[in-house]
Every structure is written in structure tokens, then in C-alpha cells.
Amino acid sequence: MQSPHQSFGPTRRTLLLGAGATALTAASATTASATTASAATGSGAVGSAAVAVPSPDTLPLTGGADFPIGLFWPPHPYASTADRFAEIKNAGFDFVISGNYAGDGNIFQYQLGLARDAGLKMLISDDIQIRNMSRWFSISDTPSDFLSVTPAEAGALYVRARDAYGPYSSLAGFNFYDEPGAGWFATLAKALSISRELAPQLLPYINLFPSDDASYYRGFVDVVKPSLISFDRYPLLSEGREDANYFHNWAIVRDAALHGDIPSWVFIQTLAYNNHREPTAAELLWQVNISLAYGAKGIQYFTYWTPEAARGEGFGPALITVDGQRTSRYYAAKQINTTWLHQVGRELKPLVSETVEHANETPLPNGTVAFTPTNLVPSITGNPVVVGTFRSRDTTSTDRWLLIANRSHSTRARAVVGVNQQTVGSIGVFEPSRQKYLPQRVAPVPVSLAPGAATLIKLTAK
């Protein structure tokens, strides 16, 4: 699965690899012999039996009412201070995926302490313990297999990481692999089974390649049995262009998530890099709202801190510059996260994505579906919009929610949503500042959306 990565995304692997491949240091070494022994003694058959897959509702970040907003490439170790982690929290973020040269056990523990004090969660990218059982080596019952560890050895590695970082309430889970090829799914399935056996309360996290191959995502869901499906695809290309297959990629990820009944997460582009442009505030918001319309249950920002020039790929300033200055995109993300995304996300998180359609757009982008009238919404006229329709998990409910997103990130959209008053008893338009639906006494419903913006409408059926 190399070609999708090479075609569509920056070298996220090089960022993670450069984050450090040092072993757990003295901070966790004291637990090594004891935890290895406990794994070997109490779990001689670790990973050999089927382990129940916890419901996402019971895990950190995927569970609970709050919509998770995360970031990749946090402050580097020298910039990891209480003020910097408070800066992250103040911008409306909920969790941090470790990286940016933090690869040492002492640094992880220090950052976990900062995250705890700031009210943040962390997914730890442990390059020795976790990656040795999920990326650098395969897991095999045959000791002679080349570059492999046994399930018991993988369990011992996991226990070392769990015991080193588990005492911190800010630990949400571990980042097992970034952008795996399909050939690695069998080992990842074993790794996640071990994680669930030894720490069912932690989230096992994996992020996937961008790809137009539906079998890649469906295979991941069927083989690995993940707790969520996350992917990265950055649609804002140079010279004002859009990635022509962005919606197609989202459509097949959405399908895979519904197939597995798991949440879908996505990364949004915050910076310029090779053949990609620097996003405007409206383009940040557009990526967020298009993703919500396609059913996203978690949003992640790529990147927060700017990767330095030596990493290659021509990275421009992200939310925070290389030398620690806030950019306009920091303030734009803060505005999005704190005044819109958290509020609307709480409404959408428990709902099921039913359809996603493009209204008033000709020609349709690759992989998209045109709006089809329903018994609740017979028409949507006006400028192009993307309409995500959601239902309750209670299948007896006939209420519906419409997330209507401006198809454009550069111009205002005006549309009119037709409502069948024979089947709809009441209409509510979500007001994020008040966290409630304001009654709409007339139909149809006029919608006016700034570039990249969206609105949420609730239709209560008669």
C-alpha cells in the first residue's frame, strides 16, 4: 500500500520515526523485570485466545459525550511546559498524539504529567515497547520466523509500556502504527488482541493511509477489528486546486466505519507542504464540516507544531511555528474548536450517519451521490451544499438531523431546505452558543452559510 501514501500525503512515517527510537529509560526500567515475569507467568498464552472487542462507547475518547479533537506533532521536549500544554487546552483540544522527538520514557512520563494537569489525554507513540510488538516485528507462534516475536514476548513488551505509563490518568492509549500496509493487518490484529487482554481500558489507535481502494479499509475493519478507523488525506493542493478524490476517499472510509459499527476519525490539513497550499481559516472550517457531513466522530489536526526544515517536504507554518509563535491558524482552530466543533460534535457523536449527498452540484465530484428527495425533505435548492443525514441509534425513532455544509470554502452559499409539513412535526436549528435547537416556525428553511460553514437542523417527525 505504498502508492496511496506517496501520491496523497506527506511522509508522516518520517515524522514518527524521527520522534525517537530510544528505549524506555530509568523511569520505567525498574518495572521491566517484574512486568516481563508477570506477563510470562500469568499470560503464557497471551493473544492466543479470542478476546472480546470492547465497545467504543467504553473507551477513552471514543466513549463519552464529548467529541474528541486531537493534534499530531505537539511541542518538542524543550518546549513541553505547563504553559504550552495549557495553550493546547485553551485552543479547544482534548488529546495529543505524541511525537516531535519525544521518544524517551522519561519524556513521555513528563508529558503525561503536563497533559494530566492541563486536562488533556495522550496517545503515546512508544517506539520500543509498542512498536516492537506492532511494527518493527511481526507476532508469530513460530519462533524461527524472521523478525518476529512470540505472543508471550509481545505481551511482555506491552506490559512494560502499560505499567510505565498507566499510572497517569492522562494516558488514553497507544499509537500502534501509522499508515500500515494491508500486509501488516494480521500482526496488528494480534497486537490489538493482546492490548485488549492486558489493558481493556486503553484505546488501541492506528491511523491509515489515504487510499481510493475500498478493500484496504474494509480489510482493516474485518481483519484487525479496530476500535475506530482513522485516516489522513489533505485536499488543499497548490494553485488553488482540490484533491479530486477527497470525497471518494471519505465515502469509502464512511462505508467501512458503518460496516464495522465503529467511529471514523480524520486528519485535517493545517499547513503548506510539497504541492499543498497553506489553508485559510475558512478552509480549516471547510475540512471540519465536510468531515462532519461524512460522519466523522473525531477530528485531528496535522500538524500543531511546525516540523523543522530539516525534515524535508517543505513544511510551512502550522498552528504554532518552529520557534513557538502562534499563527493565524492557531486562532482560527481555537475559534472552530471552542465555538462550533465541540458543541455540534456533542450532538452528532451519538448519531448514525444515514446518507451523505451533494445538492445542486454539477458535475458531481468522484465518489459522491446526488441529493435524493425523501418523505421529510422533498427538495434542497440554491447553491451547492453537502448534506449529511443522521438518525438515532433507536431504530424506532423517525427523527432526522441534517448537517448542511457549504460546498465552497471561498464563497457564501444560500440554499433552501424544503420540509414536508405532512410528515415533520417540528423543526429546530442548532444554536451552538446556547447548545440548543431554536424552533423554526416556518418551512421551507432558508440557509445562509459563510465560506466553509455549516448548520445543523433537527426534524422531529409526526
Phi, psi and omega in degrees: 000038182282323189298321178299319180298315183291330185276324195245338190228160173290167183281079179299328179300320181295328176294314181292319179298322180284351181292347178122135179237037179273154181283167171302133185265201186304334181301328182240351182298331181295338180267353191299307185293320181293316183288325176298318179295318181295322179295318182289323185283310186272346186225050181300338179248032181308130176078358184273340180251157179295134180244134181298140178273116181297148174296139175305335181294342184260000188254158175301143176075308178285333178269174179081174184277333187285140178279125186281130176236119186235177180217152176244142181072071182281187175304142178288170186307319181291337179259006180278095180230168178299321180295320181293320179288328173294325177298321176296311181297320182294337178274007174088017178272151181250331183212159183235133170264121187295159182162200179059053175073015172266098181228005184257142183302321178296320180294317178302314181295321178297315180293323176299323176295318177296318180296317178302313183293331180273350183083030179249158170255160178226142166254119188268128176263081184275111189283347181254299185292302185288315182292333177292336179260353185228348185223309185285331179231149171277164176255121185218145175280353180258104186301336182280352179299137184295133177050057180225159171237153177282162175305321179295320178293320177297321177297321178296320177298316182296318181298322179299315179292316179301315183287331179288321188249344183299329178297345181271123181295344180279350179288115177268330182163197184236144174273105187280322184195136174254119177060061176284149168282162182298333180294347181262359186297324183297317178292321178296325176299318178293320180297317179291327176295319177295316178301316182290330178288319187266338179206071184296347181274355182256149181273119172274117190249136176219135175248138187258160172302155158289142181196151173259012181261105182299329182294333178298311182286320178295321177296321177301314181295316185287322185272310186282330184055061184284168176273346176200167174236119181240142177214165177232131172207126190250109196271352188265097186269170180295161178060031175075009183277160171246149172295117187294341182249016180300311181294324178298315179298317179297321182298319182282331173293317177302316180298318180294320179296317178294322177301318181268357184052050180229159179291152173249134177240157180215154171264143173247152186276126180247355190214165173274147170204187187315119176065015176232147185262166175284124183288147168277171176301320180294327180286330171297311181297321179299314179300318179298311186286325173298319179296319177298318179298327179274007171099013181301137176247010176194141180239135178232143182257130176240110354248175173269295174276147182280126173296140184286163187300328183297344179284346182082186177069005172064038181298129172268182181298136177263225177284325177236135182287172178304322182265016169091013179269142177286137175260175177299333181287334172300312182290327177294316179296319178300316179297315179298310186294317190271338183248351183224302192293314179299319184289308181289330178298324178296328178286319187276334187304316181279355184271163180254129177292121183261311177214159168221124188222153177255121181256138173066028180243122178221126357282161178287139174296157181304132175084003182260167182236137179285151177301136177240128179301147177233177180287347175263320184236094183282344183200150168222115184242167177111216181283163181297132176221157174253127188244113172262126178253134185232151178232165175287155172290341173285104187291349177278346181279134177254009175292152178222151176242136179243119171261110184254114185249139175298126178292338184257142174257011182231342181228154177289146177243138173236127181221163178233122181264112177287140181231130179280106184286353174282336183245343181255123181276323180208157181234133177232135176252124187291130176249103187297325183294335179252355179053046179206165179265125178270128183299136176253113190273349180234155174229148004288175184256116176282140181232128176235118189238127173295164178308127178080354188275171180211166173221153180244126181240135175251129177249113177269119184285152176287000000 
